[in-house]
Amino acid sequence: MKFKTLLLFTILTVILLWVGESLGGEEGLILALLFAGVFNLGSYWFSDSIVLRLYRAKEVGPEEAPQLHRIVEELATSAGIPKPKIYIVPQQAPNAFATGRSPSHAAVAVTEGILRALDERELRGVLSHELSHIRHRDTLIQAMAATLGAAIVFLARLAFFASLFGLGGDDDRGNPLELLLMLILAPIAALLIQLAISRSREYFADETGAKISRDPLALASALKKLDSYSSKIPMAGNPTTSHLFIVAPRFRDSSLFSLFATHPPTEKRIERLNKIARGIL
């Protein structure tokens, strides 16, 4: 799993360098690396606060949500990580996500809807999945993949419009048709690789979460319920954050992102969890 993630990150980096080279040769390569560094530094320090503010998540203490704090504390101990901060998102769509740059700087967020939709056993299954993401730093990995993708999109547009308006020297402009293809294909390739990273980490979080909770069937039951609810209750938010959630939300504002799967099929995830429960995996 680690090798696959590293390979996908390498491909993302190659795409970024290709776009940078198209923008301006050696100087473009340097610019691409600078952009990647700046974007990833910003993601490292601020991605968690940005997404929590986006969803108007409110931090809750033990006195406000005693059951939630008890479950998270027990599971964090089982996972061998510090207890993360706990947030509640004021939305009815049942869902949850984790965020943060490291296990010691992390948070889990659950919607109001999920607290009503699931029983305690199923909620434990969901939270064990999210703590697995924190334990394996998936939250940071996915944020870095997203920022690399954003850098690729920005530089591809910059290279195309620089060529279109005759900016830069003749040697740096490149073939207009090649730049047009890059403008179209590079962001799509980057998006598909981000989605591949997200899907692979979801399978791994299911498996590790099942070990943390020692109850894979609880997570399987929760996924079945959440998948059903997601098709009925839309969520207000940004479709580019879909990969963060335990099941892909249906956003109120449709977009091209709905054409791409950010998560593995729920049926396959449930099938794998059933195999784990039977000792097959």
QUIFEN-V319446 format. One record per residue. N is the residue number from 1. RES is the residue in three letters. SS is DSSP state (H for helix, E for strand, - for the rest). Layout:
# QUIFEN-V319446
n->[N:N]
res->[RES:RES]
ss->[SS:SS]
This chain:
# QUIFEN-V319446
n->[1:2:3:4:5:6:7:8:9:10:11:12:13:14:15:16:17:18:19:20:21:22:23:24:25:26:27:28:29:30:31:32:33:34:35:36:37:38:39:40:41:42:43:44:45:46:47:48:49:50:51:52:53:54:55:56:57:58:59:60:61:62:63:64:65:66:67:68:69:70:71:72:73:74:75:76:77:78:79:80:81:82:83:84:85:86:87:88:89:90:91:92:93:94:95:96:97:98:99:100:101:102:103:104:105:106:107:108:109:110:111:112:113:114:115:116:117:118:119:120:121:122:123:124:125:126:127:128:129:130:131:132:133:134:135:136:137:138:139:140:141:142:143:144:145:146:147:148:149:150:151:152:153:154:155:156:157:158:159:160:161:162:163:164:165:166:167:168:169:170:171:172:173:174:175:176:177:178:179:180:181:182:183:184:185:186:187:188:189:190:191:192:193:194:195:196:197:198:199:200:201:202:203:204:205:206:207:208:209:210:211:212:213:214:215:216:217:218:219:220:221:222:223:224:225:226:227:228:229:230:231:232:233:234:235:236:237:238:239:240:241:242:243:244:245:246:247:248:249:250:251:252:253:254:255:256:257:258:259:260:261:262:263:264:265:266:267:268:269:270:271:272:273:274:275:276:277:278:279:280:281]
res->[MET:LYS:PHE:LYS:THR:LEU:LEU:LEU:PHE:THR:ILE:LEU:THR:VAL:ILE:LEU:LEU:TRP:VAL:GLY:GLU:SER:LEU:GLY:GLY:GLU:GLU:GLY:LEU:ILE:LEU:ALA:LEU:LEU:PHE:ALA:GLY:VAL:PHE:ASN:LEU:GLY:SER:TYR:TRP:PHE:SER:ASP:SER:ILE:VAL:LEU:ARG:LEU:TYR:ARG:ALA:LYS:GLU:VAL:GLY:PRO:GLU:GLU:ALA:PRO:GLN:LEU:HIS:ARG:ILE:VAL:GLU:GLU:LEU:ALA:THR:SER:ALA:GLY:ILE:PRO:LYS:PRO:LYS:ILE:TYR:ILE:VAL:PRO:GLN:GLN:ALA:PRO:ASN:ALA:PHE:ALA:THR:GLY:ARG:SER:PRO:SER:HIS:ALA:ALA:VAL:ALA:VAL:THR:GLU:GLY:ILE:LEU:ARG:ALA:LEU:ASP:GLU:ARG:GLU:LEU:ARG:GLY:VAL:LEU:SER:HIS:GLU:LEU:SER:HIS:ILE:ARG:HIS:ARG:ASP:THR:LEU:ILE:GLN:ALA:MET:ALA:ALA:THR:LEU:GLY:ALA:ALA:ILE:VAL:PHE:LEU:ALA:ARG:LEU:ALA:PHE:PHE:ALA:SER:LEU:PHE:GLY:LEU:GLY:GLY:ASP:ASP:ASP:ARG:GLY:ASN:PRO:LEU:GLU:LEU:LEU:LEU:MET:LEU:ILE:LEU:ALA:PRO:ILE:ALA:ALA:LEU:LEU:ILE:GLN:LEU:ALA:ILE:SER:ARG:SER:ARG:GLU:TYR:PHE:ALA:ASP:GLU:THR:GLY:ALA:LYS:ILE:SER:ARG:ASP:PRO:LEU:ALA:LEU:ALA:SER:ALA:LEU:LYS:LYS:LEU:ASP:SER:TYR:SER:SER:LYS:ILE:PRO:MET:ALA:GLY:ASN:PRO:THR:THR:SER:HIS:LEU:PHE:ILE:VAL:ALA:PRO:ARG:PHE:ARG:ASP:SER:SER:LEU:PHE:SER:LEU:PHE:ALA:THR:HIS:PRO:PRO:THR:GLU:LYS:ARG:ILE:GLU:ARG:LEU:ASN:LYS:ILE:ALA:ARG:GLY:ILE:LEU]
ss->[-:H:H:H:H:H:H:H:H:H:H:H:H:H:H:H:H:H:H:H:H:H:H:H:H:H:H:H:H:H:H:H:H:H:H:H:H:H:H:H:H:H:H:H:H:H:H:H:H:H:H:H:H:H:-:-:-:E:E:-:-:-:-:-:-:H:H:H:H:H:H:H:H:H:H:H:H:H:H:-:-:-:-:-:E:E:E:E:E:-:-:-:-:-:-:E:E:E:E:E:E:E:-:-:E:E:E:E:E:E:E:H:H:H:H:H:H:-:-:H:H:H:H:H:H:H:H:H:H:H:H:H:H:H:H:-:-:H:H:H:H:H:H:H:H:H:H:H:H:H:H:H:H:H:H:H:H:H:H:H:H:H:H:H:-:-:-:-:-:H:H:H:H:-:-:H:H:H:H:H:H:H:H:H:H:H:H:H:H:H:H:H:H:H:H:H:H:H:H:H:H:H:H:H:H:H:H:H:H:H:H:H:H:-:-:H:H:H:H:H:H:H:H:H:H:H:H:H:H:H:-:-:-:-:E:-:-:-:H:H:H:H:H:H:E:-:-:-:-:-:E:-:-:-:-:H:H:H:H:-:-:-:-:-:-:H:H:H:H:H:H:H:H:H:H:H:H:-:-:-:-]
